[in-house]
């Protein structure tokens, strides 16, 4: 079985390094960061922290080098999905492509380029320490399932989940992954931009009751949009928010969007709060708070 | 007849008032710091920009050492108002007191410290502070005044005449609230959006093309504010959306004070501005979810300083 990781940043590297340890899986890592690609090909891909791993995927920044693959796992930032899949789609002509990216709407972008799409969501987190070396901050589960308009066969989804699980990345194949995906989208949309706008860590934000009430207001809108689409969340995002605020979990964590803002990098807001607004419009559900947060973070990006 | 004026607070607005009024009245300045008073007493106060002169005035951090005024202009920032008003307690019993803070509620704070007749004020003028003794006059926009409680209408009329005679723009209204609320809604919207996005008041605030454009949020905040004003029974003097669009077309983008405050990690005037609007909404049974969200975000941003 051959798997290509499309977008080998922090989380992509977790999949690439772990999967490359399996004897029956050949892993390719496609990424545009040439120094990261070169380091992986020279020294291997090293993970430290929650797990100590050195994997040896084949890395490349040239999409033409990618051979035909059984699976793609897309892990670019959401704003790069279109260009990444446009460049690599040829490798998946007979395969299935899975997104476990942040936000909503990535599946639709993939489906414009490939025939068999898997939607999903993943909770492990990390950060690139230096080229070829990723700090694995948090372990977590992944949930994948068919993208309904252009679904991959369930047997293929189970085959991918089995490989990821054997590689130490516990993955569940389910008939409807939207419940897990929307739980994470709602969590991210209610917390990431709050950190970006106020500069507070997740735990600090949750300690201010008025701000925590705003977070709940954002969650409630997201839940209403999910419910209007017939999506049953796999768990309450509020529980995840409270869990993450505990000192031993992610109290001091600066949301990736806050890190983006501090570095003046484009954020994934269009696929988070912007996605909730778009799906809300389609479902006839008003989302005034998510719309406000979307506009504020876009304004923040425009201030650079 | 107003012949002696005491300006309390010598920031930009206080200095612009003090400098100009010194040309038509005997002006004293109540400062916070002794060295600021010393510099003003020695060097005078230079006004540049739209005016250009140096005013002579008497300054002190001690109200007891200043001449008894007919008019006190409290021109400190809203965040400093409580301690400043406390320092006036027991002084200047014969004076009328004018407040010009942003937002709502300055008069109620001052009232707690004395029985002076009060005049409400709103000022749109702006400037830049270059030194303790030098302020540049930038926007020559108006100051509006009106009676508070049972202060006779003739008092703000006389104050407006004095301000105009000094070279600044001013207008008196029988009821200031329609003007005050226009500025409140404008300020609550523009200041909070600027403080959270880091954008000066530029054309982004009026852009309504892409769904995520900031103009839509600004428009929604203003409409919400107008519904609060309607619930409070206050007609607006100007449409805050038109004020917003006009201001973004001025060419050079204005840096709202709340943006400057968050960038310098200073307390903002959020309580007197957005906080006041949200409290008015509650008092009159109006919904203000967007201003409430802005209030929560800006107060949280202040909490991130430490």
Interface residues (C-beta under 8 A of the other chain):
Chain A: X194 X197 X198 X199 X200 X204 X205 X208 X210 X211 X213 X214 X217 X269 X270 X274 X277 X278 X288 X289 X291 X292 X293 X294 X295 X296 X298 X299 X300 X302 X303
Chain B: X193 X196 X197 X198 X199 X204 X211 X212 X213 X214 X216 X217 X220 X289 X290 X292 X293 X294 X295 X296 X297 X299 X300 X301 X303 X304
